[in-house]
């Protein structure tokens, strides 16, 4: 079970989301490979996704070479580029990343409005095998429908777990009868105030 600064980072990320949905690979079969159907479930509803790898990658259930699960027994283990396509626009994305050492990763977001945005995921100092980090982003004004991880090498594998997404929450608008009721209550209060004076 993870602890320390990675968990603090996750908790900070989750505290900023009104609702989130998680894919933890526990419903996948060990050694499943790409393409892999994902199901993010939770407070943001159920969002489907498809994970597609350009090389090796598998659902693993044992720790090896510094990669490991952060909840349950399973996680995505890979040493190659992969993408996740979401079936609905996403505005937040977070995940645990095990074994990030010296090779930075690029997270490329495909924006709903067109174009892409690249974000660097790097360590500040060389780290040993088994290092755990949590990365989270909230992008309210630029929803995206795909995330691609670029930069993994055949000599440096990574583990991904507890993929978390958030969707833009619908703004609640009071129904006309509610607005009318509030207006009537304020008008009656003013009327009674004037009669007492």
Rosetta blueprint (number, residue, H / E / L):
1 X L
2 X L
3 X L
4 X L
5 X H
6 X H
7 X H
8 X H
9 X H
10 X H
11 X H
12 X H
13 X H
14 X H
15 X L
16 X L
17 X L
18 X L
19 X L
20 X L
21 X E
22 X E
23 X E
24 X L
25 X L
26 X L
27 X L
28 X L
29 X L
30 X L
31 X L
32 X L
33 X L
34 X L
35 X L
36 X E
37 X E
38 X E
39 X E
40 X E
41 X E
42 X E
43 X L
44 X L
45 X L
46 X L
47 X E
48 X E
49 X E
50 X E
51 X E
52 X E
53 X E
54 X L
55 X L
56 X L
57 X E
58 X E
59 X E
60 X E
61 X L
62 X L
63 X L
64 X E
65 X L
66 X L
67 X E
68 X L
69 X L
70 X L
71 X L
72 X L
73 X L
74 X L
75 X E
76 X E
77 X E
78 X E
79 X L
80 X L
81 X L
82 X E
83 X E
84 X E
85 X E
86 X E
87 X E
88 X E
89 X E
90 X E
91 X L
92 X E
93 X E
94 X E
95 X E
96 X E
97 X E
98 X E
99 X L
100 X L
101 X L
102 X L
103 X L
104 X L
105 X E
106 X E
107 X E
108 X E
109 X E
110 X E
111 X E
112 X L
113 X L
114 X L
115 X L
116 X E
117 X E
118 X E
119 X E
120 X E
121 X E
122 X L
123 X L
124 X L
125 X L
126 X L
127 X L
128 X L
129 X L
130 X L
131 X L
132 X E
133 X E
134 X E
135 X E
136 X E
137 X E
138 X E
139 X L
140 X L
141 X L
142 X L
143 X L
144 X E
145 X E
146 X E
147 X E
148 X E
149 X E
150 X E
151 X L
152 X L
153 X E
154 X L
155 X L
156 X E
157 X L
158 X E
159 X E
160 X E
161 X E
162 X E
163 X E
164 X E
165 X E
166 X E
167 X L
168 X L
169 X L
170 X L
171 X L
172 X L
173 X L
174 X L
175 X L
176 X H
177 X H
178 X H
179 X H
180 X H
181 X H
182 X H
183 X H
184 X H
185 X H
186 X H
187 X H
188 X H
189 X H
190 X H
191 X H
192 X H
193 X H
194 X H
195 X H
196 X H
197 X L
